[in-house]
Amino acid sequence: MSNNPNFLKGKEFYKAQKFNDAIAEFSIAISKEENPYIYYERAMAYVHNNNLKLALADLNVAAELQPENPFRFSSRAYIKDLAGDTLGAVEDYEKCIALDDTDAIAHNNLGILADKLGRKEKAKKLVKRADRLAAANEYLKNIDLVKTNQLNGVWIAVILKKVLSVPLYVRTGFSPYLFAKYQDQKY
């Protein structure tokens, strides 16, 4: 993280959903120190301002500054997919998994992308692996990834529809296969 006062002020603006102000503060903080955490936070503010190109540029820098951190690749993968670069997103999730093969969420998200690309068998294997990893992880063992995808996906879909004018089906976290498989479960 960073104790840079501009970074901390930017985080406060971000929490208040004042994304232009957050970007300005993060930019000042970056001029004082090259820190992957600051680049990541500014990238997320850019996403909220519907500027995926600048968000990806910042996520690229964060990944260059911290190439051993799998989160740098999983966060960039998510934004790449959002920007329409599904193959680039697959590549980044694969890098994330190469760095941390126990990342259940990366396996899950890669499974969703495999399904999106029509790679049904690979998708099933990745989702099963994600379920096994989640069950073994103290933090994740009580989290149902499918439920989490559905709840977060619906929220993300509503935000995207409003902010980015993207159709609701883009980020629900469910392909027709996964939705059909889990639609009978009650949450």
Secondary structure, DSSP 4 states (H G I P E B T S, - for coil): ----HHHHHHHHHHHTT-HHHHHHHHHHHHHH---HHHHHHHHHHHHHTT-HHHHHHHHHHHHHH-TT-HHHHHHHHHHHHHTT-HHHHHHHHHHHHHH-TT-HHHHHHHHHHHHHTT-HHHHHHHHHHHHHHHHH-TTTTT--HHHHHHHHHHHHHHHHHHHT---GGGGSS--HHHHHHHTT---
